[in-house]
């Protein structure tokens, strides 16, 4: 079993950084088959008596970084949350626990949780869900069988200990959301589910860019094969076999592909680290090892060789398919008669049209993702995000509980309100874009539920003047006041969605709710507040005065409203809150706008990466178009010179060459637009505020490609219009 991290550590005789910790059961390392690098790991004895075994296992990195790799630390003590713990072992190098992206510094016995966090009650409270379970399958057992057995055991345990008035709701919850059981070879991972679809989108963009690059290389090799036509003809005339020449040309292609693959691999090492930084929501980078391993190296080598060979075959076949007599008679600029025919450049032009089509797909996707991100970042969350600072406080760790905790809450709100530049302060249990989510079931006066789900909703316990402070929209009634405390009648405020659901034909003000044996009177209705995910649809939400709750939260959030830019308030706020009690644990002080921005990290990651690939695709398509048009114009030098000698205007020649570039682009657009509209369906789950057919994105992509094509074709056209007739006649 593993649980929530601890913080706040010291050492015997020295101060050390706050470690990232994990509570684990005694057989944790045994189940994972992870031996100690030094000392020992935990045993089953550590699971017997709460607080009976004050020991700790440190990670290899923490041992090296903070304990100087000193072997004498085995048997010495570290103080965590003021509790001395004996270091009994060091985990092996490279072991980062069972949760992907979380690298603990220390592992703590689960039975030490009541001692290290004495007021949380997590170990005894069945209403708190904070543990993960992992196990090793017995010989012959399957994941499917384990899933069925565990879900049955989990359901029976929950129902046996559920309060009588919550058995029905628990039964429905277990039916609709059974415990998730999955293979654990790759560990637990929030990032796997959060970024899975996004990474597939990025992989699709990578594949399209790879095709563009291959098309460019194929065009270059076609041109090179045409230029070497006479050399190949001479060698074949001297007895070289066609198969031997093909092997030589393919070998050259493989060498180029290998060099390119090696360069790409070196760039990928940097790019992987950059991608990881983009995926990290906060200042700390996700602790993942993204260095290439054997599988990545094998895949890179195989892909480089395969693309080199596949896209080198056609140029090699064309270069060796010549008529020797005609080729040897050919002199001057036109290397081979076969090479001057339209067939060679027909394939090159097809490749260019394909590049334009692929570029259009990427540009349309880029436009849609960028527009979706803009809509997402500008979405209305129901509060004034630009003026709020969110402070996370862990009062439980500092020993506050009961009346003392209530007094601390009032004092912190008052202290925050006295900081210059603060327009108001309040608090809540769950925070905004920063905390957890709470849910409950209740009975509503005059409402008959048709299903158990009708009585479930989310709730938050908040402080006085909460909605006035956060900038919420009070639609009817009043906000909570300082008088709504322990001694006052219990009151509640509903959000608009909840009020419409329970009171569709009447006014909610003055109606009564029954929640866990207490009756609450509705005194206000507020607009919906989206405090978790910008994509979430409005849900039923209940607000209650935090001071009227039977148990005050040991960890809570202060919402502080600034009169101007909230950034300068961050440091003064933390200083003011600690002034009354320097031991108070202030976990974070963040601007709400930053927290909202962090919530769209995944969307920003995909938009930025795909945009980068879109720009790269545009450059590759423009280069490919420039290369084809430039080489074609060069081979037609004689024709252009004769036309000018016979009276053609330079502008006509310019339009002739430029028209060819526009024609190729138009062909690519004609192919790319329908394909892009179909491919946009893949992005359906990542879009917000726009449909899968987004005219501005399509129009923008077409315009950008058209301008790029005009620029790519202009220089070859300009050169063609300046060909001197005498030079053309000499070339003939």
N, C-alpha and C positions, 0 to 999 in steps of 0.2 A: 504494500500500500504506500502511496505517496500523497503528500498534502501540500498545504500552502507554505510559502517561504517565511523564514524569520528574518529579523534584521536587528541592528543595534548590538554590536559585539565589541569586546575588548579582549585583551590577553593578560596573562599573568605578568604584571610589571610593565606592560607596554600597551599603547593604543594601536588598534589595527582597524582596517576598513570594515564596514558593515558587510558581513558575508551573505551571499545568496544561499539559503538553506532549504533542505527538504526533510520532512518527517517521513520515515520509512519503518516498515515492520522488521522484526529481527531476521526473517528469512529473505529479505529483499535481495541481498547480494548473492545468496545461495540460489534463488530462483533464476536470477539472471546469469548465474555461473561466472561471476566476476570476482576473482581473487584479489586480495590486498597486495598492493605494491610493497607496502611496508607495514609491519604490525599485523593486525587482524581486522576483519569486518564484524558486523553484528551477528549475534546468535539468537536462538529462540528464547534465551534467558532474558533478553532485553524487552520481551513482550509481556512479562508476567505481572509486574507491580508498577503502577503509575508513579513516576518519579524515582524509582528504585535504582536506575542505572544511568547516572549522569556521565555519559560517554559521547564521543563524537568521532566521526570519520571525516577527514578532510580530503579534498580533491588534490590531485597531483599538481595542478596549476596553482592552487592556493598555497600549497606547501612550498612550492618553489618561489612564488611571488611575495608572500607575506611572512613565511617562516624560514626563508633563506635556504630551503632544502636541507635543513638540519635534522639528522636522524634522531637527535636527542629529544625532539619534541614528542616522540612516543612516550606516553606516561605523564607528560606535563599537562597543564590545564589552560583552557581558553574560557573566558567569561562571555557568555551570550545572554543578553537580556539580564545581566547581573548574576547569572547562575554559572558557577564554575563547572566546566565539563572536561573530562580527561580525554586527551587525544589517544585513541587506541589503534588507529590505522590511517594509512594513506591509500586512496583509491588508485588504480593503475592509470598510467598515462594514456590519454585518449578516451577515457571513459567519461561521458558527459551526462549520464543519467538516462532516464527512459522517456523524457519529453524533449522532442526535437526543438531546438532553439532556446532551451533553458539549460544553462550550464551551472549546476550548484557548486558552491564553494565548500559547503559542509553538508553531511548527512546526519540526521538526529533521530534517535529512537522515538517511535510514535508515542510510547508511554511517557516521554518527557514533555509532551505538549502541555499538559495541565500545569507543569512547573514553570515552563518558559512563558506561557501565556495564561496565567492563573485565572483571569476573569472572562475568558472567551467561552468556556464550557463546551468546546467543540467535541471533545472526546465522549461526552455523555449526552449531548443534545442530538437526538435523532432527526430533529427538524433542520439541521444544517448539513448541507451536502458539500464536502470539501476534499474527499478522498477519491483516488483512482485505484482500480484493482488490476493486477496483472498476475498471470500464472503460467505454468508450463504444462502442456498437454501430456497426459499419460500415454504410454505406448499403445498405439491402435486407436486412440481417441481422435475425433475430428472437431474442427471449429464449429461446425453446424450442431453437433451433439452438445458441445460445451455451451453454445449460445442458448439452446433450448433449456438445458439444466440450470444455467445461471439465471435466466429470465424467470423461470419458475421459482427458484429459491429467493430471488430478489423480490418478486411480487408477494410471495407469502410473508416474508419478513416485514415488508412495508405495511401490509394490511394488518398483520398481527399487532403492530405497535401504533397504528394510526388512531387518533382520537375518534370517538364514535361519530361525531358530526362531519368527519372528513373521509370516512371510508368510501362513500359513493364517489366522491371526487377523485380519490386516490385510485379506485378501480378503473375509472374512465381514463385517467392519466396513464396508467400502466398499459391499458389496451391501446391507446393511441400513440404512446411514446414508450415502448418497451426499452429496457436497458440495452445500450449498444455494446455488442461484443464483436470484436474483429481481430484478425491476426496481428500479433504484436512484434513481428520481426523487425519492423522499422520504427517501433516506439509510438508513443502518443504524439500527435502533432496537430496543433491549431492551424499552423501555416499550410499544411498539406490540403486541408479543406478550403481554407480562405484564399489561397493563391493557386489552387489546382487549375481552375478554368482560365485564370489570367495567364498562367505559364503556357497553357496549350495555345492560347491566342498568340503569345509571343513566339512560340515555336512555329506556328503557321506563318507568321511574318518572316521568321528566319528562313523558312523553306522557300518563300517567294523571292526573297533577296538572293538566295542561293541559285535559284533558277535564272534570275536576271544576270548574275555574274557568269553563270555557265553560258548563257546566250551570248554575252559579250565576248567571252573567251572563244566560243565557237566562231563568231564573226571574225575575230582577229586571226584565228587559225585558217579560216577560209581565205582571207586576204593573203596571209603568209604562204599558203599552199599555192595560190595563184601566182604570187611573185616568184616562187621557186619552180614554176612549171618547166622552164627551160633546163634548169639543173637536173630535175628529175628525168626529163626526156633524154638528156645526154647520158645519164647514168644507166638508164634502161637500154639505150642504144649500145652501150659498152658491155652489156650482159647482165646487169643487175636485175634480179627477179623482182616482180611486183610485191610478193609477200615479204621479201627482205626490206624493201623500202617502206612498206606499211609498218613493219615492226619498228623500224628506225623512227618513223614519225610518231608512232604511239609511245615509244620510249621517251622521246622529247616531251610529249604531252604529259606523261607520267612524272617526269622530273619537274616540269613546271607546276604540276598539281601538288607534288610533294613539298616544293619550296613554299608554295602558297599556303598549304595546310599547316606547315611549321610556323609560318608568320601568323596565320590565323589563330593557332593554338596559343602563341605568346600573347596575342591581343586578347584572347578569351580569358586568360588568367586575370588581366586587369579588368576586363569587362564584367566578369563574375563578381569580383569584389565591388565594383561600382553598382551592379544590379542589386547586390545585397544591401548596400547603403541606401539605395532608393526604396527597397522594400521595408526598411526599418522605420517604424512609426515615430520613434523618439530619437534622442541624441545618441543612444547606445546602439551599436550595430548588432543585429541578430547573431548570436554565437553559433554559426554554422561553418563547417569546413567545406569550402567550395573549390579547393584545389583539385586539379584534374587527377583522377586515379587511372588505374589500368584500363578500365572499361571505356573511359572517355578517350584515352589515347588510342585505343584500338578502333573505336568508332571513328575518330578523326582521320586516322591513317586510311581506314577502309573507304570512308566517304571521299577523301581527297583523290585516292587512286581510281575509284569507280567513276567519279565525275570527269577526271582527266582522260580516262580511256573512252568513256561513252561519248564525250563531246570532242574527242580527237579522232574518232573512227571516220566520220563523214568527210572531214577535210583530208584525211589520209587517203581515203578511197578516191576522192575527186582529184587529188594531186597526182595519183598514179594511173588515172584513166585518161590517157592521151594517145593521139595518133602520132607516132614517132616522125614520120616523114614530114607531116605538116608542121609539127612543133619545131623540128630542126631547121626548116626553111624560114621560120618566123624570126624577124630581126626587130631591134629597136624596142620601142616602148610596149608594144603589145605582146607580151611574153609568149603566150601560146594561143593558137586559134581556138582551142577548146575553152580556154579560160576567158576569152573575150565574148563568148556566147552568153545569152541571157540566163542560162540555167544556174550558173554559179551564184549570181547576184539575186536570182529569184529566192533561193534559200536564205541568203543574207537578209533580204527585205522581209521575209516571213518571220525571221528571228527578231528583227527590229519591231515589227508589228506586235509580236508576242510580248516583247519587253514593255512596250507602251501599255498593252492590256494589263500586264501584271502590275506595272507602276500605278495604273489607275485604280486597281483593286486596293492597293496599299494606301493610296492617297484618300480614297473614299472612306476606308476604315479609319484612317487618321483623323479626317474631318469629323466623323461621327463620334469617335471617342473623345476628341477635344471638346466638341460642342456639348457632349453629355457631361463631361467633367465640369464645364462652366456652369451648366444648369444645376449640377449636384452641389457645387460649392456655393451657389447663390440661392439654394433652396431655403424656404422660410421654415425655421425651426420653432417659431412661436415665442422666442425670447430675443433680447437685444444682445447678440453674440459679440458685437464689437466693443461693448463697454464692460464686460464681465470678467472677473478673475475668479478661478475656482481653486480653493485651498483644501487639501486633503489632510485631515487630522486623525491620528490614532491616539485617542485619550486613554484607551484601555491599557495600552502598553506602559503608559505613565502612571497607572494605578488608579484612575478615576472610575467611579461607579456610583449608582444611586443618586442621592441628593447632591453629592459633591460633583458628579458629572453634569447634572442639570445646572448647577451654579457655574461650572466652567463654560458651558454652552452660552449662557447669558453674558458672561464676562468676555468671551472671545468675540461675540457679535458687537458688544459695546466697544472693545478695543479696536476692532477693524473699522468701525464707524468713525473713530476719532483720527484716523490717519488722514493727513491732508490729501485732497484729491478724491476722497471716497464720498460717493453720494448716498450710499446705503449698503447695509450688510444683513444677511440672513443665513440660514443653514438648512441642510437637508440630509437625509440618511443616504440617498443613492447618488446624489450629484447629477451633473449634466455632462454627458459625453465623457464620463470619468469613472463612474462607479458600477454598482451592480443593479440588478432588477429584482423587485419584490412582487410577489403575487399572492392573492388571497381569494377566498370565496365568501359571499355574503348574501343576505336576504334583503330585498328591497320592498318597502311598503307599497302595496297595491300592484306588485308585479308578480306574474305567474311564469315561472321558468318552464320552457318547453323541452329543454335539455340541460344536463348538468353544466355544460360549457357556458350556458347563459349567465351563470352566477359567478364565473371566474373573471378576474380583472387584475390589472397591475395597480400598485399603489406606491406612494412615497410619503414619508413623514417629514414635514418641513417646519421652518421657523416662522416667527411673526413677519408680516409684510413681505412674504416670500414673492408673490407675483408682482408687487410693486417694485421690488428690488431687481428681479431678473428681467423685467420688461414684458411680463405676460399680459395677455388681453383679458381683463375682467369683463365678462359679458353681462352677468347679473349678480346681484347680491354684494358681498363684501369680501375683503381679503382677511387672512388671519391676523389677529392683533396680539399684543403682549399679554392681554388678559385671558387668552385662550390657553390656560395652563392646567396644572394638576387639579386645582380646586374648581375649575369652571365646568359647565356642561360640555359634553363632548360634541364637537362640530366637525363638519367635513365640507370639502369643496370638490365638485365633479368637473372633469373636462367635458367639452362639448359633445364628444362622441358618446361618452357614458350617459350624459343627460338625455340625449336624443334616443338612446337605446332603451333606457328604463322608463322614461317619461315622454313618449313620443307625442302625446296630445295635451300635455299640461306643463306647468311650471315646477321645476325641481326644488325651488327654494322652500324651505320649511318641511320637506318630506324627510322620512326617517329611514336609516339603514341599520341592519343588525349584523355586526361583525364580531365573531368570537365572543358572543354573550353580552356585548355592549351595544347600546343604541346611540347612534350618531345623527345629528340633525344637519341637513344640508343648508349651508349659509351662502354658497356662491357657486357660480358656473364660470369656468375660464375657457379660453380658446385652447385647442390642442397644442401641446408642447412635444416636440420630437427631441428626446434627450439621449438617444442611443445610436441610431443609424439613420442617415439621411434618406435611405431608401425605404424605411419602414412606413407603412400606412398607419394612420391614426388608430389607436386602440383605446379601449375603455380604461380610464385611469382615475383613481381616487387619491385625494390629498387629505392628510390628517395632521393636526398640530403635533409636532414631535414631543412636546412636553406632556401631552395627554396619553402617550403610549405607556403600557404597563412596564416595558423594559426599554431603556434608552440605548441607542446604538453606541458601542464603544468606539467605532470608527465612523466619522461623518465628514461632511463637506460644508465649507463656508462659501456662499456665493456673495461676492463683493462687487458692487456696481461703482464704476469710476465716473467722474464728471467730465473726463476727457480721454486721452489715450491711456489704456490700462497698463501698458508696459512699464512705466516708471513706478508703479505701485508694487511690483512683485517683491523687491527687496525690503522696502519699508513695512509691508504687510507681515512678512515672516518675522521681522525684527520685533514688531509690535505684539504679535501673538506669543512670542517666546518671552517677552518681558515679564509677564506675570509668573511664569514657571519655565525656567531654562531647560528643565528635563522634558518638557512637552514635545512629543514626536510630531513634527510637521513633515508629512511625507512628500508633499509636492505643492507648488504654487504655480499655476499655469493660467495663461489667458484662454478664455473659452474659444476664441477664434483659432488658436493653435490646436486645441483639442479637436475641434471640428475638422481642421485640416488634416490631423493625424488619422481621423476616421476614414478619410478617402485616400489613404496611402496606396492601397491596391489599385484604385482607379487611376490615380496619378501615375503610378508605375507603368501601367499598361499604356496609357496615353503618351507618356514621354518616350518609352521604348519604341512603340509602333510609329510615333512621329519621327523618331530618328531613322528608323528603317524606311519610312516613307520618303524622307529627304534623300537618303542614300539611293533608294530605287529611282527617284527622279533624276539624280545625277547619272546613274548607270544608264538609264534609258536615253538621256540626252547625249551621253558619250557614244553609246551605240549608234544612235541616229546620226551624230556628227561623223563618226567613222565611216559608216556606209555611204552617206551622201558625199563626203569628202573624197573617198576612194573612187566612187562612181564618177564624180565630176572630173577627177584626175585622168581617168581612163578615156573620158570623152573630150579631152583637151583639143584634139584635132577637129572634132565635130564643131565645137564652139568657135574655134578660130576660123573655120571655113564659113560658118554662119555669119560671123562678124564681117569677114572679108566680102561676103556676098550682100552685105547691107543690113544685117540684123542689128537692132539697137541693143546695147549692153543690158538695158532694163528687161528686154525680152528674155535674154539668157538668164538673168537673175531670177525672174519669175518662173522660168522653166525648172531650174534646180530647186528653188524654194518650194515650188508646187509639189515636187516629188516628196520633199520632207513632210509637207502638210498632208499629202495623200497617205503616206505611211502612218502618220499620227492618227488621221481620221479612221483608218482601218483598225488600228489598235483600240481606239476609243469605241468604235462600233462593236468590237468583240468584248471589250472590258466592262462597259456599262452594264449589260445584262448579267455578266458573271459577278460583278461587284454587288448587284442587287440581291443575287442569290446568296453570295458569301456573307452578306450583311446579317443574314439570319443567325449565323454563328455567334454574332455579338449581341444577340437579343438580351441575354441575361446580364450584360454589362452596360446596357444603355439606360439613361435616365432622362426623361423629359422629351425624348425624340423617338420617332418610329424607326422601323428597319428600312423605310424608304425616306431618306432625308434629302430633299432637293438642294438645299444650300451646300451640302457636302459633295454631292455629285457635280453640281455646277462649278464649285470651286476647284475640284480636281480636274475637270475638263479644261477650265481656263488656265490653270497652272501648267498643264501638259501642253496646251496650245502655245503658250508663250515660250516654254522651254524648247518646243520643236522649232518655232520660228527663230529663236536664238541659235540653236544648234545647226540649222540649215543656212543661216544668213552668211556666215564666213565662207563656206564652200561656194555659195552662189555668187558672192562678191568676187572671189578669186576667178571663178569661171567667166564672169562678165569682163574681166580685165585681161583675158588671154589675147596676146598679140597675133594677128593673122600670120605674120612671117614665122613665128615660133611654131604655129600649128602646121604650116606647110613643110617646115624642116622635119617635124616629127613624122610626117607621112613619108 
